[in-house]
Amino acid sequence: MILRNARVGGTRKTIVLENGKIALVTDRDMPEGTDVGGKRVIPGLIDVHTHGANGFDAMDADFAPLCRFYALHGTTSFLPTTMTMPYADILRVTTANTDCEGAQILGFHLEGPFISEKHKGAQDPANIRMPSVDDFAQFQNVKMITMAPELPGSEAFIRAVSDKTVVSIGHTDCDYETALRAIDCGANCLTHTYNAMPPLHHRAPGPIGAGFERHIYAQLICDGFHVAKPVIRATWKMFGTERLVIISDSIRTAGLPDGNYVCGGLPVILKDGAARLSDGTIAGSSATMWDGVRTAIKSGIPFEDAVRMASETPARLLGVNKGKIAEGYDADLLIIDENMEIDTVIIAGEIYR
């Protein structure tokens, strides 16, 4: 596949795709190929934190409809994210078939069950467990785990697993010093920064202050609801494009009309695009990754930076060969029209519309 007249970072390029990879990026035009008419071409979006969409949930362990939905909405690879559920339910998810058409599954993100009851969010407290390397070992292909580092045994757990799995601090009541110790043990990310954790206070900087000081990665839900736009912009200035990761944190309500649903075993009410438990607790996002990129741009972040935080930065966090339009990288691309809508999605060289 040859894409001609593609606008990449403000410059017209020709992009040659071969065997699922980007084989060539050049300023030289070619007589053959598809003329994309000067439209923007950007790397495919990578979602490291998503629970579901369009009526489907990662805990259903049926990924084919999710992969298709994500592909059509610009997410070309993702980590299905489990909830704080019984071990048997999590195991069923991590052993399910992931060879599906559409967005590629890069592994799994376990959000719990090693979390704080105080900051459980929309997670079932009955399923919270203490960190255990032996328990964790039963789950395969886990690329990320969210945990509360104040729980007994956390530091030993982090040291044992962080060489192969990204440990992200979240759903936590930890203070600044505890977060620093967790980072020293190998934790390298914050889960949905600001949500389900102590705030950044001028006398008690908490996990956010520790993450900023040690320059770790920080996930941010950019749906315009979980985090206010001025704070989105301030967090970008704090962590930088190379460390801030846009996530959807979407649940099965993404793409659905207002109504009553069940997510992670708990009843959820979707009203005016916001999903909440019956007590008002925020239950996740109903936005896509492309929605998040556009919200970041509306918050004052430059287009190229917003795109990088949804592609190159999460790819670097996970250590995968994606997220850049450069020779040798995976051929996961989005063609964006003049109205900032997704025109075409390309995953491993295959077209999705």
N, C-alpha and C positions, 0 to 999 in steps of 0.2 A: 504494500500500500504506500502510495506517495501523496502527501498533502502539500499542495503548492499554495503560495500566497497566504501563508499562515502568520498571524501577528503574534510573536513570542516576545514578551517583555518590551513591546514597543518597536520591534524590528521585524521586517518581513523575512520569513524563512521558508525553506523547503524541508519537510521532515519525511524521511524514508523509514518505513516500518518493515521488519522482516523477522519471521519466526517468533513473533510475540515480543520482540525487542525493538528499541530505537536504533536503527543501523546507521543513520546519518542525519545531521542537522547542518544545513548549509545556507549561505546567502544566495547561492546560485539557483536560478530557476531551471526547471526541467520541462521539456515539451509534453511529457506524459504525466498522468496522475490526476488527482482531484483538486480543482481550484476552490479553496474555501472562502474566497472573496474577501480576504483581508480580515476575517473574523479572528478574535482572540482564540488561541489554543493554549490550554493550561494543563498541568499534570492532573491526573485523576485524584479525587479526594480520598483520604484514608481516615476512617473513623475508629478510634481505639476504644470508644465507650458508647455502645448502643445496645439497648435491650430489645428493640423490635420496632415494627412499623406496620401500617396498613392492616391491622387486625391480627398480626402474628407476633409472637413473643419468642425470644431466644430459648426460654425455658420449655417451649413446645418441642424443641429438638427437631424441628422441621424447617430446614434452612433454604430450600428451593424457592419458596415465594419471597422470602426476605432478600435473597441474592438478586432476584429479578427486580424487585422494587428499588433496592439501593442502586442497581445499575442504571435504571431509568432516571434516577434523581441525582446522578453525579458522583455517588460514592462507589469507587471502583474496587476497594478492598476494605476489610473491617475485622474487628474482633467482636464476635457475639459475646455479650456481657451477661453473666448469670447474676441471680439475686441471692440474698441470704435465705437459702432454702435447705431442706434436708440433703445430706450427702448423696443419697441415692438419686435424687432429682438432678443434682449437679453432675453426677457421674453419667447419667443418661444423656445429658447435653454434650459433655466432652467426648463421648464415644459415638456420637451420631455421625451420619454421613455428611461430609463437608465438601464433597466434589460435586458442586452444583453450577449450573450455567448462570453467568452474570458476575456480580461482584465476588471477588475472591476472599475466602476466609483465611486469615493469616495465623489463626490460633484463637485462644479464648482469653477473656478477661473475667476473672472471678472478683465480683464486687461483694466481698464477704466470703464466708460467714464470720471472719475474725474482725468484728467491728464493735464500736461503742454503742451501748444501748441508749445513752443520752442523745447521741447524734445519729440514730439509726435511720432517720428520714422515713422513706416509704418502704422500709424493710421490716420483715416480721421478726420481732425480738425473740420469739420462741425458738428460732433456729440459729441464734448467735452461739458461736463456739470460741474457745480459746485457741490461740495459734498452736499448730501441731505439724511438724515436718512429716511425721508418719501419715497423718490424715491427708495432707496435701499431696503426698507422693502418689496417691491413687488416681489423680487427675492428670491426663496427658495433654501435651501441646498447650499448656497455659503460658501465654506470653506476658500477662500482667495480672497482678493481684492487688486489690485495694484492701488495706487493713488499718486498724488503729494501733499505733505503736506503743500506747500506754498499757496495753493488755499484758498480763504476765506471760513471759516467754517470747515476747515479740522480737527482742534484739537477737536472740539466738536463732529464731526463725528467719529473720531477714538475712543474717550472715549466711545461713545454710542455702537459701534459694535465690538470692539476688544475682548470682553469677549467670543464671539462665533465665530468670523471670524478672521483669520490671516490677519492683515493689513500689506501689503508690500509696501515699499517706492520705487517708480519707475516712469519712464517717468516724471521726475521732474527736476526743475531748482533750487531746494532748497539749501541753504547753510548749513554749519555745525550746527549752532545754531538752525535753524528751524528743522533740522533732529533730533537733540537731544530732542527738545520739543515734536516732534511726537512720539519718542520712549518712552518718559516719559508718554505720553497719552495712550500708548499701542501698537504702531507699533512694529513689531518683526521680520522684514525680509527686505532684499533688493532684488528688482526684477532685473534679469539679470545684475548683478553688472558690472559696467563700461559702459554698453550700455544704452543710453537714460538718462544720468544723468551727472552732473559735474564731472570732473576727481578728483582723489586724488592728490591734489597739496600740496607742502610742506608748503605753507603759507595759504592755504585755503582747509582744509581737506574734506569739503563737506559731503555728506551723507555717503560716504564710510568710511571716518575717524570716523564719528559718530557711524556707525554700528560696526566698529572695537572696539571703546572705550567702547561701551555698550554691546558688545558681543552678538549681535543679529544674526539671521540666514542670510545667503547670498546665493542667487541663482547664478549659474554660467553656462553659455553656453559653453560646452567643445566640440565644433565641430572643433577646430583648426583654425577657421576662425574669429569668433566674438572676441575671446581673444587669444592672442599669448601664446604659451606654457610656456615661462618663467614667464608670468604673472599668468597663471593657477597655477603654482607651488608656486609662491609668495603669491597668495591669499589663497591657502591652508595653508601655514605657518602662515598667518595673522589671519584667522578665525578658523582654526583647523578642523579636521575630524568631530567633533561633531556639527559643525555649518555651514559648507559649504555644499550646496545642489546642486548636478549636475542636470541640467534640459536640456531638448532637445530644448525647444521653437520652435519645429518643426511646419511647416505649410504644406499645402496640397502638396507641391512639394517634401516632403520626400519620397524617394522610386521611384521617377519619373525621366525620362530623361530630359535633358536640353530643354527649350521651354518657351512659354508665358502662364501665368496662371493669375487667379484672386484670391486674398486673402484679406479678410476683406473689400471687395468692391473696392479694388485698383488693377490695373494691376501690375503683378510681372514678372520679367524676371529671369529665372534660367539658369545660365551659369557656367560651370565647378563646379557644386555643390553649388554655391553661389546664393542666391535669393536676388534680389534688385528691388527697384522701378526704374522707368525710369530716375529719377534724381540721381541715384546711392545710395540712402538710403538703408541700409541693411533691408531686409524685414522678417527676421526670419531665422530659421535653416532648413536644409534638412537632418539632422542627426537623428538617433534613440538614445535612452538612452544608449544602449550597445555601440554604436559608441562613445558616450561621456565618458563612463567608460574607454574604450580602449585608447582614446586620453589623458585622465588624467594620465593613466599609462605611456604612451609614453612621457608625460611631466615631469616624474620623481616622480610621486606619487606612493607609494607602492600599490600592488594589493588589499590587504584587505581594505586599507583606501579608495581607489577609489570606491570599491563596497559599503562600508558603506555609503558614501556620496550620493549614488544613491538608497539606501534601508533603512537602519536603521535611518539615519539622517532625511530624509523627513518624515518617519513614525512618528518620535518623534515630528517634527514640526506640523504635522496634528493631532497628538494624536490618532493614529490608531494602532491596535494590529498586526503589520506587520514589516517586515524588519529584522528579526532575525531568526536564526535556533536554536530554543529553545522550550522547551515544553510549550504548551498553545498558541503559536503564530499561525497565519494563515498559512496554508500549501501552500504558494506561493514560488516556488523554480525554479532555473535554473540549469541545468546540462551543464557544460562547457567542451569542449573537449581540447585536447592537443594543438590545433591550435588557441585557444582563440575564438572559434566559439560556438554558442549556439547549443547544441545537443538536449535538451529536455526542454520544459517549463511545469511547473506544477502550476495550479491556483486552489486554494481551493481543492486540491487533484486530479484534473482532468488534464489529459495529453494533451498537444498541440504540434504538430510537423509540 
